[in-house]
Amino acid sequence: MLCIVGLGNPGSKYAGNRHNIGFMAVDEIAREHGFGPARDKFQSLAQEGIIKTGDGPKKVLLLKPQTFMNESGRAVQSAASFYKIPLSQIIVFHDELDLAPGKFRLKLGGGIAGHNGLRSIRQHLGPDFLRARMGIGHPGHKEKVHGYVLSDFAKADLPWVEDLTRAIGKAAPLLAEAPLGTDQVNKFSTRVTLNAPAPK
């Protein structure tokens, strides 16, 4: 089973925040592939469903931790332990300050660049999970970061946010082909970037 995690904060207050773009990506995967309603499970909103791939139908768990960002790892560990999902089959979608708005990159392991959700997952599970980095840009000064990530996307940003999440949803079958490896990762990243190029 593949586990696709979106990072964000729970509740309508945070729904449109830059920090919640990971939730938005998971919601689009669920919508595109006809997943059923989310259930409260593993301290998360969890959806089990099937994604059709070139290798046949594959079972996928979508997870939106409801622990608040700083404790995301507890939720992911709970689900991974229950289903015995190896770290190599966990991909985490999250906001990335160090990428320009709309840029997309996939990365295995590496640093966390101050992201508390990634820090929590690394503490609970280890570093070798796949990070789907969704660029939101940087406000320019370190002291502005907290307010920036917890602010809603500007109206002018919404077209690229919608394009990026839609491209992720459509390309998800490339991630679901088992086992998740370099080939699928590269194809997925190329497909998403091609279908949702970052704004100039």
N, C-alpha and C positions, 0 to 999 in steps of 0.2 A: 504493500500500500504506500502511496505517495502522500505526504502531509504538506499541504500548502498553507502557510501561516501569513496572515496580514497583521501588521502592528498598528496600533492606534489606542485611543482612550475611549472608554465606554460612555454612552449617553448622548442625547441630542445636542447638548452644549458643545461637544467637541466634533460633531459629525463632519463639519465642513473645514476643519483645521488642516493645515499643511501636514501636521504630525500624523494625520489619519489617512494618508494616501494609501497606505498598505491595506487598510480596511476596504477602501474603495476598489482596489484591484481584486481582492477576494470576492467582493460582492458582484463584480462584473463576471468573474469566472463562473460563479454560481448561476447567474442569470443566463449567460451564454450557453451553458451546458445543462440547464434544466434541473439543477439540484433542488431538493425539497426544502421546506422551511428549516431554519436553524433551530437547534435545541440547546438548552442550557446543559452543558456537559464539560467536564475538565476545566472548570472555572473559565469557560469560554462559550461563545456561540459557535456550535459545531454543526457542520453539514457533511454527511457522507453521500457520495454520489458516484456516478459512472461517467468517465470521459472516453469517448470513442477515439481510438488511435489507429494508425496503420497496422499495428500488431493486434488489434481487437480491443474490446472494451476493458478499461482499467479502473479499478476502485481508487477513489481519491477522498481524502479527508481535508476539508477546508476548516480553518480554525481562526477565530478572532478572539484572542484573550480578553477577558473582561476584568482583569486584575489591575488595570491601569498600567501604563507603559513600563514603569520601573520593576514590575513583578511578572513580566510576560513569561519569563523562563519557567516559573512554577506551573503555569498552564500548559505550556508546550511539553514539559517533562511528563506531566500527568498523562497526556494523550499518547505520547511516544512510548511510555512504559506499558500502558494498557494494551496497545496494538502491537507492541514490540517492533516499532518502526526505527530502523537504524538512522544514525545522523546523516548518512549519505543520501537518504530519501526525504530529507526535510529541506524545504526552500522557504525563505522568509522574505516577504515583500515589505519594504520600509522606505521612509523618506530619507533623502541623502542631501545634506547641506553642501557637500563638496562637489556636487555636480550641478551644472546649469539647469534651470527649469526645463523639464521635458526630456532631459538626457536619461538614458537607461543603460545600466551595466549589470552584468552578472559576475559574481565573485565567490570563490570558495575560500572560506576562512579569512584570515587576515585581521587587521585592526578593527576597532569599533568606532573610531573617530568621535568619541564622546556620546554615542547613542545609547541611552539607558536601556532601551528594549533589547538591543543586541547584547549589551553587557550582561543583562539578566539571563538571557538564553545561553550565553557562553558559560556563565557561572554554574548553571544547572546541568548543561548537556555537553559542554566542550566547544571548541572553536570551529570544528570542521563541518559546518552546515553551509548551505548555499544561500548567499545573500543577493536578493534582487533589489538593486539600488535605484530608486526612483528620484531623480534630481528635482529639488525644489529651490535651488539657489541659496545664497548666503546673504544675510542682511548687511554684511560689511563689517560689523563690530561684534565682538564676542558677547558683550553685555546686552546686545539686542536679540540674541539667538532665542532665548526662552520665550519672549513675547512673540517673536516671528513664527516659530513653529506652532505655537498655540493660538495663532490667528487664522481666520478663514482665508482660503485662496481669494485673490482679487478676481473681480468679474472678468478681467482681461485674460486671466490664467485658465478659466474654465474650458475653453476649446481644446487646449493641449492636454489638460488633465483627462478630459473625456476621450480624446484620441488615444492617449497612452493606455488608459485602463481597458478601452475597447480592444486595442491591439493585443494586450496581454490575455484577455479573455479568449480571443480567436486563436491565439497561438498556443494556448494551454495544452492541447494534445501532444505537442512536441516534448513537453515535460513529463507527461504521463506514460510515455513509452518506457518500459522497464528493461534493465535497470537504468535509472537516471545517471547519465554519464556525460563525458566531454562533448560527444557528438550532438546530443540533444540540446545541451546547454548552449553551444555555439549556434545551432540552427534557431533555437528559440530567440536568443538575443538578436540575431540578424533579422529575423522575421518582425520582431517588435519594432526595432529601429527603422526598418524599411517602411512599415505601415504607419508609424507614428514618429516621424522625424521631429527633433526638438525645434521649437520656434527660433528664428534667426535673432 
